[in-house]
Amino acid sequence: MPISTVTPKTRLKNPATIVPEAMAPLQALGQLLGQLQGPPARALSIGMLRASQLNGCALCLDGSCMLLRKFGETEERLFAVSAWRESARFTAPERAALALAEAMTRLSDRPDPVPDTVWEEAARHFSERELAFLVLGFATQNLYNRINVTTRQVAADWGDVDPDSAKKWGGEAAK
């Protein structure tokens, strides 16, 4: 069977550029999520990457991997995100965040979409405020994924990421 050689073609410009009133709230939410720092920010970023994998959002996968690399994330960990349960490369808090991200992304896959065991494990590792950031972040990532997948947004040349923003994230570039 031949491999598909279809070149992705955008169906619609980014909806937030067509409805510019949507851009400011989306950007504000992104800036708010950027307030999370250190290991919880790293767990959020890895969980957001996992949501994009599950949703098949090439644009977000490309952007997340590029950003995470600039923040000092290793290729080995990036590759392991899709099989995080079988990998020893993630901390217990990161594993809890990954489980929460998956549950929030796959809401219709089980009768209890976000089981108490998943929530309680995340609550063991994160404060209430950090949990709120995780929930907002994973929900936002799913929103972006759904917009991009529906309109077939294609990965672009991202240019440079501000290395100073790595300080908030707690990545290697911050050291």
C-alpha positions as CSV (number, residue, x, y, z in Angstrom):
1,M,0.0,0.0,0.0
2,P,1.5,3.4,-1.0
3,I,2.3,5.9,1.6
4,S,0.2,9.1,1.4
5,T,2.1,12.1,0.1
6,V,-0.6,14.6,0.8
7,T,0.8,18.0,1.7
8,P,-1.2,19.6,4.4
9,K,-3.1,22.6,3.3
10,T,-4.7,25.1,5.6
11,R,-8.5,25.3,5.3
12,L,-8.9,28.6,7.0
13,K,-6.6,31.3,8.4
14,N,-6.2,31.2,12.2
15,P,-9.8,31.9,13.4
16,A,-8.4,34.5,15.9
17,T,-7.1,36.5,13.1
18,I,-10.4,36.4,11.3
19,V,-12.2,37.3,14.6
20,P,-9.6,39.6,16.1
21,E,-11.7,40.1,19.3
22,A,-10.7,36.6,20.2
23,M,-7.0,37.2,20.0
24,A,-6.6,39.3,23.1
25,P,-8.3,36.8,25.5
26,L,-6.3,33.9,24.0
27,Q,-3.1,35.8,24.4
28,A,-4.0,36.8,27.9
29,L,-4.6,33.2,28.9
30,G,-1.3,32.2,27.4
31,Q,0.5,35.0,29.4
32,L,-1.3,33.9,32.5
33,L,-0.1,30.3,32.1
34,G,3.4,31.7,31.7
35,Q,3.3,32.8,35.3
36,L,3.7,29.2,36.5
37,Q,7.3,28.6,37.3
38,G,9.8,25.8,38.0
39,P,9.0,22.1,38.1
40,P,5.2,22.7,37.9
41,A,5.7,24.7,34.7
42,R,7.8,21.9,33.3
43,A,5.0,19.4,34.1
44,L,2.5,21.6,32.5
45,S,4.5,21.9,29.3
46,I,5.1,18.2,29.1
47,G,1.3,17.5,29.7
48,M,0.4,20.1,27.0
49,L,2.7,18.3,24.6
50,R,1.0,15.0,25.4
51,A,-2.5,16.5,24.7
52,S,-1.2,17.7,21.3
53,Q,0.1,14.2,20.6
54,L,-3.3,12.7,21.5
55,N,-5.2,15.3,19.4
56,G,-2.8,14.9,16.4
57,C,-2.0,18.7,16.2
58,A,1.1,18.9,14.1
59,L,1.3,22.7,14.6
60,C,1.3,22.4,18.4
61,L,3.6,19.4,18.4
62,D,6.1,21.3,16.4
63,G,5.8,24.5,18.5
64,S,5.9,22.6,21.8
65,C,8.9,20.5,20.9
66,M,10.8,23.6,19.6
67,L,10.0,25.6,22.8
68,L,10.8,22.7,25.1
69,R,14.2,22.1,23.4
70,K,15.1,25.8,23.8
71,F,14.2,25.5,27.5
72,G,16.7,22.6,27.8
73,E,14.4,19.6,27.4
74,T,16.2,16.5,26.1
75,E,15.4,14.7,22.9
76,E,15.1,11.5,24.9
77,R,12.4,12.9,27.2
78,L,10.5,14.5,24.2
79,F,10.5,11.1,22.5
80,A,9.4,9.3,25.6
81,V,6.3,11.5,26.2
82,S,4.1,9.3,24.0
83,A,5.1,6.3,26.1
84,W,5.5,8.0,29.5
85,R,3.9,5.1,31.4
86,E,6.7,2.8,30.3
87,S,9.5,5.3,30.7
88,A,11.6,6.1,33.8
89,R,12.5,9.5,32.5
90,F,9.7,11.4,34.3
91,T,9.3,12.4,37.9
92,A,6.3,11.5,39.9
93,P,4.8,15.0,39.6
94,E,5.3,14.9,35.9
95,R,3.7,11.5,35.6
96,A,0.7,12.8,37.6
97,A,0.4,15.8,35.2
98,L,0.7,13.5,32.2
99,A,-2.1,11.3,33.5
100,L,-4.3,14.4,34.2
101,A,-3.6,15.8,30.7
102,E,-4.6,12.5,29.1
103,A,-7.8,12.2,31.1
104,M,-8.8,15.8,30.3
105,T,-8.0,15.2,26.6
106,R,-9.9,11.9,26.4
107,L,-13.1,12.8,28.2
108,S,-15.3,10.4,26.2
109,D,-13.1,7.4,26.6
110,R,-14.4,6.2,29.9
111,P,-17.5,6.5,32.1
112,D,-15.6,8.5,34.7
113,P,-13.6,10.9,32.5
114,V,-11.2,12.1,35.2
115,P,-11.1,9.4,37.8
116,D,-10.5,10.3,41.4
117,T,-7.3,8.3,41.4
118,V,-5.9,10.5,38.6
119,W,-7.1,13.7,40.4
120,E,-5.8,12.6,43.8
121,E,-2.4,11.7,42.5
122,A,-2.1,15.2,40.9
123,A,-3.3,16.8,44.1
124,R,-0.6,14.9,46.0
125,H,2.1,16.7,44.0
126,F,0.7,20.1,43.2
127,S,-0.8,22.9,45.3
128,E,-4.4,24.0,44.6
129,R,-3.1,27.0,42.6
130,E,-0.7,24.8,40.6
131,L,-3.6,22.3,39.9
132,A,-5.7,25.2,38.7
133,F,-2.8,26.2,36.3
134,L,-2.6,22.6,35.1
135,V,-6.4,22.4,34.5
136,L,-6.4,25.8,32.7
137,G,-3.3,24.8,30.7
138,F,-4.5,21.4,29.5
139,A,-7.9,22.8,28.6
140,T,-6.3,25.7,26.7
141,Q,-4.1,23.2,24.8
142,N,-7.1,21.2,23.9
143,L,-8.8,24.4,22.6
144,Y,-5.8,25.2,20.5
145,N,-5.5,21.7,19.2
146,R,-9.1,21.6,18.2
147,I,-8.9,24.9,16.4
148,N,-5.7,23.9,14.6
149,V,-6.7,20.4,13.6
150,T,-10.1,21.5,12.4
151,T,-8.7,24.3,10.2
152,R,-5.6,22.3,9.3
153,Q,-3.1,24.8,10.5
154,V,0.4,23.8,9.3
155,A,3.6,24.1,11.2
156,A,5.5,27.2,10.5
157,D,9.0,28.7,11.0
158,W,8.8,29.8,14.6
159,G,11.8,32.0,14.7
160,D,13.6,32.6,17.9
161,V,12.2,32.0,21.4
162,D,13.2,34.5,24.1
163,P,15.7,32.6,26.2
164,D,14.8,34.7,29.2
165,S,11.4,33.1,29.3
166,A,13.2,29.8,30.2
167,K,13.8,31.3,33.6
168,K,10.1,31.0,34.4
169,W,9.9,27.5,33.2
170,G,12.9,26.2,35.1
171,G,14.6,24.6,32.1
172,E,18.3,24.1,31.5
173,A,18.6,27.5,29.7
174,A,17.7,29.2,33.0
175,K,20.8,27.8,34.8
